[in-house]
Amino acid sequence: MVTIRQKLVSTAQAINITNGKNNAKKYLVVHETDNTNVGADADAHARLQINGNSREASWHWQVDDKEAVQSFEHFWECWGTGTYVGNSQGIQVEICVNSDGDYLKAVENAVSLIAKIIKDENITIQNIVQHNYFSGKNCPRNIRAGKVPWSQFIDMVKNAGDILVPPVETQKYRIFTGTYSTLKAAESATQVMKTTFGWLVYIEQDGANYRIKTGTFTGINAAKNAEMKIKNAKLAQVTYIKDA
């Protein structure tokens, strides 16, 4: 098991480089630091974060060939993926690639860390994803190049501990909002759901008011995550999940 320690960024600093404390913790997102400089290990990257990163970026963990260091509790929405969904629903783990480290050992340590995190947070094996999954960035670069093939990486995680593999869900759900007093207010909220979230949404009249109905989501967890996105974006004060 990898050695784990904390070097937590202060709350005062964290609020400036995260989206707050409402991380849905649905995904485990795998990154590589892309920093091959000598000494650019886990402690160095943890110190970078705690001392004030010059980039608008943040991540929960950094892991090298010796240890894993935590910079943020998992409830923080770190700026790791470059996308709203990835940041608001992902726990970000950076694997160090410093030239004076043992990359393959760092991968082994990352596997041990990830197996622990997904067990602690009830994240499914299907939701261990690459940074590339959200933004298209070529990250984690070495894994994507086949130095440790992604399929092998996932198998290593499976073999590292008891992994939660959920049953396939088929039940479909819709989300309904409470009412808006004007059509303009409803249209403004639907525009965000369409363009930012990529959903199908409909406006229905309810007496003199209006409400929004989404397209369908497969599985209650997907519906709950979508409901959380609506609330986090402050698009509706009241929401309901109903069978489709």
ChimeraX attribute file (.defattr): number of C-alpha atoms within 10 A of each C-alpha:
attribute: neighborCount
match mode: 1-to-1
recipient: residues
	/A:1	12
	/A:2	19
	/A:3	13
	/A:4	14
	/A:5	12
	/A:6	13
	/A:7	15
	/A:8	18
	/A:9	22
	/A:10	13
	/A:11	11
	/A:12	8
	/A:13	13
	/A:14	22
	/A:15	15
	/A:16	10
	/A:17	20
	/A:18	20
	/A:19	16
	/A:20	15
	/A:21	15
	/A:22	15
	/A:23	23
	/A:24	21
	/A:25	23
	/A:26	22
	/A:27	26
	/A:28	26
	/A:29	26
	/A:30	24
	/A:31	26
	/A:32	21
	/A:33	20
	/A:34	16
	/A:35	15
	/A:36	14
	/A:37	12
	/A:38	11
	/A:39	15
	/A:40	21
	/A:41	27
	/A:42	26
	/A:43	20
	/A:44	14
	/A:45	23
	/A:46	26
	/A:47	16
	/A:48	16
	/A:49	25
	/A:50	17
	/A:51	12
	/A:52	14
	/A:53	14
	/A:54	8
	/A:55	8
	/A:56	12
	/A:57	14
	/A:58	24
	/A:59	29
	/A:60	25
	/A:61	28
	/A:62	26
	/A:63	32
	/A:64	27
	/A:65	24
	/A:66	17
	/A:67	19
	/A:68	28
	/A:69	25
	/A:70	21
	/A:71	24
	/A:72	26
	/A:73	17
	/A:74	22
	/A:75	17
	/A:76	27
	/A:77	31
	/A:78	29
	/A:79	21
	/A:80	25
	/A:81	28
	/A:82	16
	/A:83	13
	/A:84	17
	/A:85	18
	/A:86	27
	/A:87	26
	/A:88	28
	/A:89	23
	/A:90	31
	/A:91	33
	/A:92	27
	/A:93	26
	/A:94	25
	/A:95	26
	/A:96	29
	/A:97	28
	/A:98	21
	/A:99	14
	/A:100	13
	/A:101	19
	/A:102	14
	/A:103	19
	/A:104	14
	/A:105	15
	/A:106	25
	/A:107	22
	/A:108	20
	/A:109	23
	/A:110	28
	/A:111	25
	/A:112	20
	/A:113	22
	/A:114	23
	/A:115	24
	/A:116	19
	/A:117	15
	/A:118	24
	/A:119	15
	/A:120	9
	/A:121	14
	/A:122	15
	/A:123	22
	/A:124	16
	/A:125	20
	/A:126	12
	/A:127	14
	/A:128	21
	/A:129	18
	/A:130	26
	/A:131	27
	/A:132	17
	/A:133	15
	/A:134	16
	/A:135	13
	/A:136	11
	/A:137	13
	/A:138	16
	/A:139	20
	/A:140	20
	/A:141	18
	/A:142	17
	/A:143	20
	/A:144	14
	/A:145	12
	/A:146	11
	/A:147	11
	/A:148	14
	/A:149	13
	/A:150	17
	/A:151	10
	/A:152	12
	/A:153	16
	/A:154	17
	/A:155	13
	/A:156	16
	/A:157	22
	/A:158	16
	/A:159	13
	/A:160	17
	/A:161	15
	/A:162	12
	/A:163	17
	/A:164	14
	/A:165	11
	/A:166	10
	/A:167	6
	/A:168	8
	/A:169	11
	/A:170	10
	/A:171	12
	/A:172	16
	/A:173	21
	/A:174	20
	/A:175	22
	/A:176	22
	/A:177	21
	/A:178	15
	/A:179	22
	/A:180	20
	/A:181	12
	/A:182	12
	/A:183	16
	/A:184	11
	/A:185	14
	/A:186	22
	/A:187	17
	/A:188	11
	/A:189	19
	/A:190	23
	/A:191	14
	/A:192	15
	/A:193	20
	/A:194	14
	/A:195	10
	/A:196	12
	/A:197	15
	/A:198	10
	/A:199	17
	/A:200	13
	/A:201	19
	/A:202	15
	/A:203	17
	/A:204	15
	/A:205	12
	/A:206	12
	/A:207	7
	/A:208	10
	/A:209	14
	/A:210	20
	/A:211	23
	/A:212	21
	/A:213	19
	/A:214	21
	/A:215	14
	/A:216	19
	/A:217	21
	/A:218	15
	/A:219	14
	/A:220	18
	/A:221	13
	/A:222	16
	/A:223	20
	/A:224	17
	/A:225	16
	/A:226	20
	/A:227	20
	/A:228	17
	/A:229	20
	/A:230	21
	/A:231	14
	/A:232	14
	/A:233	11
	/A:234	11
	/A:235	18
	/A:236	19
	/A:237	12
	/A:238	13
	/A:239	19
	/A:240	13
	/A:241	17
	/A:242	13
	/A:243	11
	/A:244	13
